[in-house]
Amino acid sequence: MNSSATAVSLREKFGQFTEHWSPKKIAALNDYEIKIVKIKGEFVWHSHADTDEMFLVTKGQIRIQLRNGDVALGPGELFVVPRGVEHCPIAEEEAEVMLIEPVGVVNTGNMGGPRTAVLEDFS
């Protein structure tokens, strides 16, 4: 846990890794984790039965595919996928995204599989 009175630099944190679809914890807020992730290509269709999921784009463009239509996001835009809603993030080019999720949320939700990431602590 980072108890010092210093700001977290998103640019610095994003500069510490290159892999895609592997979220990094950069801070904690009560029972939530603040995560960052680089995405490129298409993820897996999945849902989170017990929690909403917030995507905030900091760089690039992404699309959150939903069964009833897509949501396009650019830098400074966010979207909350409601709990239980099946979705699939996609980015044609590399994008940087911040996620705010309850502690313990698995990136692949109900699907599991090879894209399931072990959360690294970059805080």
Number of C-alpha atoms within 10 A of each C-alpha: 9 11 6 6 6 7 6 12 10 13 10 9 16 17 9 10 12 11 11 16 19 19 25 25 20 21 17 17 11 7 9 15 20 18 23 26 21 22 25 19 14 16 19 19 16 18 22 21 13 12 16 16 20 16 22 20 23 19 17 19 21 27 17 21 18 15 11 8 9 13 14 16 20 17 15 11 14 18 14 13 19 16 13 16 15 19 22 17 21 20 20 13 11 16 21 24 26 22 21 21 21 18 14 10 16 17 23 20 19 14 15 13 10 8 14 16 15 11 15 12 13 16 15
